[in-house]
Amino acid sequence: MTDGRQGERFGVGKLPSSFLARLLATYAPHDGSVIVGPGIGRDAAAIAFGDRILVAKTDPITFATDHAATYLVDVNGNDLACLGARPRWLLVTALLPEGVGAEEVESQFAELAAACAARSIALVGGHTEVTAGLDRTILVGMMLGDTSHDGLLLPGGARPGDRLLLTKGIALEGTALLARESAAELAAVLGEETVQRAQHLLMEPGISVVRDVDVLLPVGGVAALHDPTEGGLGMGVREMGSASNCGALLFEDRLPILPETRAVAAAFGLDPLGMLASGALLVAARPDAVPTLAAAADDAGIPIADIGEVVPEAEGFVLVTADGRRPLPEWTTDEVSRALAEGLPASAGAAAARTP
């Protein structure tokens, strides 16, 4: 080892970026047909395949038990769309806990089929087994799509001066997941109506950004796209910046946070910036394209906010708050993972009551 991590043990969540970057640089050999290979901020691979580009992505669902199949289809499809590809084929590895019932397994298959059909994706194969040591089903997706050479949007295209735009709202996925996994506990603090609205965010606006990409990418002026997931918008901005050798400046008062997200985050004592964030598309855009992109989003009924800007790498990642500037936090462990492990704190009711 060369990065001072001898003997280190890692907790739940992402590996430290510097460590993962070294592993990828050391153990992922170059292949001439690979246009986009592994790297920090590179969530899908792009491979030259004749006159087309094959785009491939793999991601598991490890947090959710309720509607895990829907999460699986959307989080994998999002990363393909961010490279300009059309998600088309899905393989799934389903690892089932001992004692799982036939009805539950069939329900998972039925939900996968419905989620794929809704996105015009073909479920083409995979692997299914009952695995020792699991307390819940783990689904791992491997999705393929394709695009043209001209249609491929390479990661790493952001430049200092580009604006950072965000569609819909932050932590949609994390809000919906916690409202579904901890429904009874949250209902006692927030009320049934708020919890039901939070649960429904999985379906409306949903956690897919494929339509967002379809609306914005053809407009022009898009430098890079990213689907923030584990570690929330905070880590998503860092990943986009790292892929482009840039930093970023975020303005806290511009972040679109839905009332349901504020309520759920306050109840658990979480920072929405570090919560699972699928459903929001992060866009690095040339400044002169922002008005046209905003108009296209508005015409399509997609909320969009200007939340910051790309800055030179030396300036790092900065969050501008009412109290001044501070370094943008890093969440190697997602806030949702912490909430699921620790549960609602004793002060949940008082915190939720103070939420505006």
N, C-alpha and C positions, 0 to 999 in steps of 0.2 A: 504493500500500500504506500501511496505517496502523498495522501492528503490528511495525514494525522488522525485517521479514524480507527487505528488498530484497537481492537477490543471493544469498540462502541456497539451498543445495542440500540435498536430502533423501536419506537413506540408505534401505535396505530397511525396510519396516514401515509403521506408521500415520503419517499426518501429525500434527504437533503439534496438540493439541486446540484451543488458542486460535486457531490459523490456520484450521483446518477450520471452527470455529464461525463465524468471520468470513466465510468463503467462503459458507457456507450462508445466513447472514443477509443477505448481499449479493445472491446470485444465485439463490435459490430463492423465487420469488414466491408470495404467498399465494393459495390457491384455497379458496373457501368450502365445497366439498364434502370437503376434506381434514380429517379429525379428528386424525390423528397425521401430522405431516410430518417433514422431516429435522431432525436435531439430534444433539448428543452424547448417547449413551446411548439413542438411538432407532434401533433396528435394523430396524424394519419400518414401513411406512406403512399407515394405516387410512383408508379412503375411504367416505363414505356412499353407499350404492347401494340406493335404495329403502328397504325395511324391513330390509335386511341391511347388514352392514359388510364391504366387500372389504378384505382385508389382503394386502399385497404385500411381497416381499422379494427382494433379489438379492445373491448372494455367489459368489465364485470359489473354486476349490481351486487354490492356487498352490504349496503345499509338497509334497503327496503325489503319488507316481506309482502306488504300489500301492494298489488299492481306492479310487481317487480318486472314482469314481462313488458309492460308498457314503457317503463323507465329504460329497459334494455334496448328496445328498438330506437327510441328517440335519442338517447345519449350517443349511440354509435352512429346513427344517421347524421347527427349534427356535425360531427367532425369531418365527415365526408363532404357535406355541403360547404363547409368553411374553406375547402380547397377547390370549390367550384364544380364538384362532382355530383352526379345524381345517384343516391343510394338505391341499390337494385337487388342485392342478394345477401341473405343472412344465414350463418351457421351458428348453432347454439350448443354449448356444453352445459348440461344441467346436472349439477351435483346435488343429490337429494339426501336428506338425513335418514338415518335408520328409523324404520317404523312409519314412514310416510304412507299416507293412504292413497289408493288408486284414484279416488275422486279429486284429491288435491293435485296429483300429477296431471290428470286430464284437464283440470281447470287451467293449469299453467300452459299446457299446449294450446288450449282454446284461446286463451288471452294472447299468446304469441301470434297465433294465426290471425286474430282480429286486428292486432296492432300492425302487423305486416300488411294486411289487406288495406288498412286505412292509409298507409304510406306507399302503396303500390310496390311493395318489397316482397320478393319470393323467399320463403323459408326453404332452404335447399339442403340442409343436412346438419350434422353435429354429432353429439355424443351424450348419452344419458346413463347415469349410474347412481346407485345408492352408496354413499360414501361414509365410512366410519369417522366419528369425531365432529360431525356437524350438528348444530342445533337449529339450522334453518336451511332452506334451499338457497344455493348460490348459482346464479345464471351468468355465464360468460358468453358474450357475443363476439362474433367475427364477421364484420360486414364488408361487402365489396360494392364498389360503384365504378362509374367510368365518366370520362369527360374527354374533350378534345385537347390537343396541344395548346390551342389558343384559349380554351376555356379554363385551363388550370390556373388557379390563383396560388402562387407560391407563398409559403410562410416567410416571415422575415422581411416583408416589404415596407414596414413602417419606417418613417424618417422624422427627425426633429422638426417640429412645426405642424405635423399632422394633428388633426383633432381626434379625440376619442369620443365615439358615440356609443350609446347603449340603448337597445330596444327593450320595451316592456318594463321590466323591473328586476331588481337584484333579489337573489335567494328565493326565486319561485319554487325551485325543486326542493330546497331545504325546508321551506315553509310547509309545502304540501306533505312532504315525507313525515315531518314531526307531527303534523296534525292527524295523520293517518296512523302512525305507529304509537302515538301517545294520546289518542283521542279522549279517553275517559278522564285522564289527569288534567288535560288542558281544558276540557269542557267545565270542570269544576272551578277553574280559575277565570276563564275567558267567556264562558257561556257556549251553549250548543251552536248558536247561529254563527258566531265568529269562527269556531272550529270547522263547521261545515263549509264556510266560504274559503277558509284556508285549504281544506282538503280538495276543493273543486279547482284550485289553481293547477292541479295536475292535468286537468282537461281543458280549462279555459282561464288564461290564455294558453295553457299547455307548456310543455318543456321542449318542444321541437322548435328549432330555428330555421328549418328548411325553407319555409315560406318567406321568412325575413330575408334570407339570402337571395331567393328568387326575385324578390322585389328590388333589393338594393344593388346587387352586383351588376345587373345590366345598365344601371344608371351611369356608371363610370366614376372614377375618382376614388375607388376603394383600394387602399394600399395593402390591407391585411384584415383578416377576419379570425375571430377566436370564440369558442364556446366555453365560457368559464364553468368549471365543474367543481371537483373537490378542492377545497381551500377557498372557494367563492370567487367573487370578483377581484378581491385583493390578489390572490394567486394568479388569476387569469390575466390581470394586467401585467404582473411580473413575467409570466410566461410569454406573452406577446412581446414585451419589451426585450426579454432575453433573446428571443429568436431573431430580433432585428438589431441587436447590439445597441439598444437605446434604453433610456429611462422613461419615466412618466410622472406627470403631475395630475393628481385627482382632486376635485373640489367636493368636499363632503356635502355641502348644501345643495349640490346639483344631482346627487344620486337619487334615482327614482326608487322609492321604497313604499310598497303598498301597505295600507293600514294593517292588513292581516299579518304581514311579515313583521311589522313593528311589534304587534301584540305578541306573536309567538316568540320572537327573539327576546322581548322584555321578560316574558314569563320564565324562560330558561336562563336569562342572564347572558345572552349571546350577542356577538357583534354581527350584524347582517352582512358585513363585508367579507366575513370568513365562512359563510354558510353556502352549501351546495347551490350552484347558480345556473344550472341548465335551464333554458327558456329565455335567457337574455343573450342577445348577440352583441359581442364587442367588436366595434368597427374602428379601424384606423383609416381616416379619410383625409384626402388633400383638402386644405382649407377652402379653396374656391368651389369645391364640390358639395360642401355641407348644405347650402340652401336647397340644391336640387335633390339631394338624398333625403333631406327632411320633408320636402314636398311629396316625394314618392312614398315615403312611409306614411305620411298623413293621408294621402289618397287611398292607401291600402288599409287604413285603420290600425296601423301599427304605431303605438307610442314610441317616441325616440327622444333621447336627451343628449345634449353635449355635456360630457362630464369631466373633460380635461384635455390634456394635450401630451403629445410625445415630446420628450426633451433629450438632449445629448446624454449618452451613457454615464458620463462623469457626474451628472446631477442626481443620478439614482432615482429611487421611487419615493415620491413625496405625497402626503395627504394634507390638504389645506383645510383646516377646521376653523371654527369660530375663535379658537384660542391661539391660532397661528399654525405654522407648518411643523409637521413631524414626520419621521420616516413611516412609510406605508408598512403596516405590520405584515409578517409572514405567518401563514397558517399551514404548517406541514401536517397538522392534525385538524381536520375540518371541524368547525363548530358543531355541526350536527352529530358527528361521532362523539364528541364530548357530551352533548346533551343526552344522547341515548345511553351512554355509559353511566352518567351521574344522575339522570332523572331531574325532575323539577325540584328546585331549591325550596326551602321552607319559606323564603321571602317572595315566592312567585306571585302571590295575589297582590301584594303591595306594589311590586314592580310593574305588573300589568296595569294596575289602576293609574299609575303615573304616566303611562304611555299616551302621547298626544294622538 
